[in-house]
Amino acid sequence: MTPLTLKSYQQAALDTLAAFARAARMRGAAPAFGELAGRPYQSGAFGGDVPCVCLRIPTGGGKTVMAAHAVPLLARGWAAVDAPVAVWLVPSDAIRVQTLKALRTPGHSYRSALADAYGEGLRVCTLEEVAQIAPPDWGRQAVVVVATIQSFRIEDAGQRNVYSFSESFESHFRAVPARALAALHELPDALVTEEDVAGDATGVLAGFAGQPRWSLANWLALQQPLLIVDEAHNAKTDKSFTALQRLNPSFILELTATPIAASTNVLYHVSAQELAAEDMIKLPIVLAEHPEGWPAAVFGAVQTQRKLEAEALKDEAAGRGYVRPIVLFQAQNAGEEMPPEKLRDYLVDELKLPASQVVVATGATRGLEDIDLAARDCPVRYVVTVQALREGWDCPFAYVLCSLQRLTSATAVEQLLGRVLRMPYAVWRGSEALNRAYAHVCAAEFSQAAHALADRLIQHMGFEALDVASMIAPPSSLPLWGDGSEQEQPPAPAPQASITTHFAAVAGTPELLALPGVQMQTLAGVTQVVVTGHIAEATEALMLKQLRGARKQEQLREQVAQHNALVAAQAAPASRGLPFAPLPTLGYRLDAQAPLWPLEREAVLETVELDMFGPQAVQLPGFHAAQESDVFEIGMDGARVTLRAAGSEQMAMDYGGSSIDVQTLVGWLDQSLFKALGDLTQPQRRAYLAAVVNHQLHACGVPLVLLAQNRFRLAQAIESHVADLRDAAAGRAFRQQVLGQGDGTAWLVEPDWAHPHVFEPGRYPAPAASRYGGRYRFGKHYFPVLADLKDGGQEFQCAQLIDRHPRVRHWVRNLDTAPCGFGLPTSRGRFYADFVAELLDGHVALLEFKGAHLLNDPYEIEKRQVGELWARASGGRAVFGWLTMEQGGKTLVQQLDAVLA
């Protein structure tokens, strides 16, 4: 199996988790969370000593692979151990079996994430297999225990084997010092009670009253495991909290799409735009409403499948791989007009579909058993179900959802929608039609269907109103919808249906009805307030005045936010199919006849040779070893170096002499830093690391045992120091080669119009936590959402001025990540200016706003010089602006006018 490269958002989430773990170890969980998340930390049932944070990943985001990468990350950054114990809790037995299989399969991406850190000696086991791991192996081998939360969750601990006294753990507990066992006395249900002794017919418990049980749960509790909780919103009950406390975790990582806000510390939140930009999900969902009823919806879904399959055949011929689009039908319930078997007959008898292409999958009819839907010889194109399909079931080719039930009341439709959203193989297709998902629903109008679908996406699948803004599109945006005739060019988009929202709890007062877009409509005999178009703050305020109670007012605010998000989606230039002018990237030539190469930091680094053995390189400014309470035994396990916590009876704290040697510590550092120091050969790496260790020993006087105890901190300090050395050397070379400062020969830098950056509709991965959510409406922003913009402040004022400027056609709040953001090379990586604008005359503008306190920062000066170089090299087709609130006697308005003139 091909190794899986983490997506950008996955790496960003894990980087944030690593930063939290390091900060929490130094300063505590609450301060660390507040700094990174900008919100107060909720200590909840575990207090402040056990960090408990959540990565919020919507449906289709790849939670499991992130969990696998999180284990070694937390082992290093929080627990500071080489062989951790992790308890991985999942919500059901089906998912437990699926997760176990993946973690045990060599080459699977989940196992590889762990095996890369711990080798194939890694132990992945069930609860029943824990006792089979010999006591000496705990602490020498990484252990991952996969179980369901239900295995630990029960009021009477005696009813669960995990809490029962078991002689199979005798050898494990006999070797544990009394001081370690004392920690179990603080845990719920950990001790043998008098009632246990009295009810024990075997007599095994005689004399154990008041002592810790020899139980599986207690043995895990002694390891202070890292706790991974999948679908963590299911574990927010008192019983679940007690179960987790019994495990005595050192760190709790929750992963879920739908966290319970009041009791969850969401450290990182991934948005739908991030998933789509990384080809994890298909967007938008092209939503077709069928007021005529279910026959029209079914026929429309079949037609969509046929057209998609034709596109898939062309895509495969172009080398994009095999895909066979599948429709998931949600039939009506038994006793209604169109239950599953009857729908199957309708598809075969009335629509003349081959019987082999239609499969029914319900609790009673298991038509998908033993069928590989991804196989080329599989004929299935239509799957009929009602409620939930089997957990863990996958349908990589699902493209179309057709629900014969009302979306507002359909049971488990989000599970089917989740299958349809996932992108086959997480790879962008050549045909735009194959990069979208499709839904056919029975609804009177698009607005009604869009609201119902948005409710499902928001309430059950982990998305938000700002996500939904770019997730739903009408059929007019899809070239496939039409009369079926072949066309050279896609038809022009039809006028989009207006977004209207019904507010049943609001009365139509004269004051409210006088506002634009507000009217009364009668639906099913009930007259309601209906609003069309953007709901202004004044309109919302009048509606809120009528409601009593915080809950009702909050529900109305959410309804307004969802409405405005859908309106914004239609208004954005990207949603209307308008292109954004291409922006030239920068390239360089060594001389006038040489080829043009992409200008990147890596090209500059190739001209740099670091002196890794000079005094500056082997010193570690700011590194200080600190004695910790644990004593570490260091040894070799085959070809792998392990350092594990050991009791004082195993190794005395002897600063004057010990069995630890420099070579062992250097070997451990080499294993830890081989990626960070990957530009060095192993002999070079080991020689450099030995020099660093010897400097600490002899020049700084740090005992070797103390260095071993602080080995994780030492590795981090070395990695950071080498990065600083590279940055300094790259800065000198960049100024000479690119900016032409210095005595050497500079490269010839010019724009590369053959490989420009293009802002594409649907490719704007705005992180959820930093998206703009203010009341001001930016009318010219290219995408429906804005990334990283606060409501108010100087940068916000700058964005308003750009949005209002008469020379601006449209603009983008630039992203600070490739490939969706536009960046220019610098000595430290890339510089992503705050704003990118296309002007009415076709020119493009790169605009960077800076606070006055940063104007004289050396790196900021370098970024300005690079931007000016880019504009000069463009031949008058691009401009660059370095903006502040006041500069050279000019206001921000005057500066912007001068740049865009």
Protein Blocks (a to p, Z undefined) as FASTA:
>chain_A
ZZddddfklmmmmmmmmmmmmmmmmnojklmmmmmnopacdfkjnojmlccddddddehk
lpmlmmmmmmmmmmmmmnopabdcdddddfbfklmmmmmmmmmmghiaklmmmmmmnojm
bccddfklmmmpcfklgojaccdddddfklmgcfblmlpmklpccfklmmmmmmpcfklm
mmmmmpghkbccfklmmmmmnommgopgoiacddfklmmmmnopadddehkllmmcfklm
mmmmmnopabdcdddfbdcfklcccfbdcdfklmmmnopaccdddddddfkbjklmmmmm
mmmmmmmmmmmmmmmmnonopaddddddddddehiabdfklmmmmmmmmnopafklpccd
dfklcfkgoiafkbmklmbfbdcdfbdcdehiacfkbcbdcdfbdfkloghklmmmmmmm
pcghiiacfblklmcccdddddfbfklmmmmmmmmmmmmnopafklmmmmpccfklpmkb
cehpacfbdcddddddddddddfkbccdfklmmpghiacddeehiacdddedjddfklmm
mmmmmpgcjklmmmmmmmmmmmmmmmmmmmpmklnopacdddddddddfbfkbccddddf
klmmmmpccdfkbfklmpcghiacdddfbdcddddehjbccdddddfklpccdfkbcfbd
fklmmmmmmmmmmmmmmmpcfklmmmmmmmmmmmmmmmnopafklmmmmmmmmmmmmmmm
mmmmmmmmmmmmmmmmmnopajbdcddddddfklccdddehiacccfklgccbfbdcfkb
mbfbdehiaeedjklmmmmmmmmpmkbmbdcdddfbdfkbccdddfklpacdfbdcddfk
opacddddddfklmmgmklmmmmmmmmmmmmmnnopaccddddfbeghiafklmmmmmmZ
Z
